[in-house]
Amino acid sequence: MGCARGGLATPTTSPFMDVVQLGHAMKGVFMSVCVPVRSMKNTAEFAELVERERDVTVTKNGCEIFHCLSDEQYRAMRDEMARARLLSRAMRSEQELEAGAYCDYDDFVAGVREEYGL
């Protein structure tokens, strides 16, 4: 299917061709593209695949070993995690305020000075 006998790509075809065509057959459905670890030998093509596709899952012996994301997707995911962490901290602080588990600045500074001998 796009690979020569033995699983190696011919000069005119890409080892990723069949995988990508399968992914595009289901337009509107975002599925991870799976490639075997041996396909990473051609790093230029692999990097192009990662940039072009939403998510690339690399497998070894049929098991997922890692996922690759484009830089844009990685940054978006990192920003989303930072927002979630910030929201979680804000919610926790609101709960502490409601429960009365806080002290004012002067009491806090006095406690720190006492604890550390400042």
N, C-alpha and C positions, 0 to 999 in steps of 0.2 A: 504494500500500500504506500508508496512513497519512500520506502527503505529497500535497499538492495538485499539480496540474500545474506543472511548472517547478521541482520540488524544494522548494517552500516549504510549511511546515506550515500546515494550516488551523487556525482558532481552536479546533476541537474535538479535534484530534489533535496528537500530539507527533512531532517529527522523529525521536525516539529510540525510538518505540514498536516498530517492526519489528525494530530491532537488538536491543532488550532481549528481545523475545519469542523471537527466534532463540537468544539466549544461554540462556534458561530452558528451551528445548526439550530441551537435553542436560543434565538435572539430574545432579549428581554429577561432571560434567566441567567443570573450570574453564577457560574460554576467555576470551580478551581480547575485550572488546566494541570493535568498530571503528566510528568515526564520521568523516565527512568534516570537514575544518577549517571549512567554512562553517556547520556545526551549532553551532559555538561562539558564534555571534552571540547566541543566547539564553543568557546566562551563568548565569542562575538554574537553568534546566533542565539545563544541562551540569554545574553543580556538584552538583545532585541526583543526576544519573546517576553521577558519579564516587563520591559517597558510597554509593550503592546497590550498584554493581557492584564486582567484584574488581579489575579493571584495565580502563582505557579507552585504546585506541590511537587516536590522531588521525592521519588520513591526508590527503595532498594529492596529487592526480593518481594515486591508487591506491598511493602509497608511504607507508610509516610515517614520520611526522616527529617524533612524541614520544608518550610514554605518561604517563597521569595515574593517580595512586594516591590513595586516601583518606589522611587524616592518620594514621589508625590503622595502615594498611598500610605507609606510609612509615616511621613510627617503628619498627615491627616489623622491617622490612628493615634499617634503620640499626643497630638493636641486634644483629641477626644478623651484620652485617658487622663490628661492633666485637668481638663474641665471637670471630669467626673470626680477626681480626687479633691479638687477645690470645692465642688458642690457638697461632697461628703463632709468635708471639714466645716463648711458653713452650717450644714444641718446639725452637726454635732455641737457646734458652739451655741446654736439656738436652743437645743435641748438642754444644755448646761445652764443657759440663762433662765429658762423656764423652771428648772429644778432648783435654782438658786445656788448652783455649784460654781461660784466664782468669788473673786475678791477684787477690791478696787486697786488702783495702781499703787497708792501709798502703802497699803498692807502687803502687796506683792513685793515691792522693793525692800521693805523692812524685813520680810521673811528671807529674801535672798541674801541680804547683808548679814543677817544673823546666822544663816546656814553656812556661808562661806567666810565669815569673819571679816567682812569688808568695812 
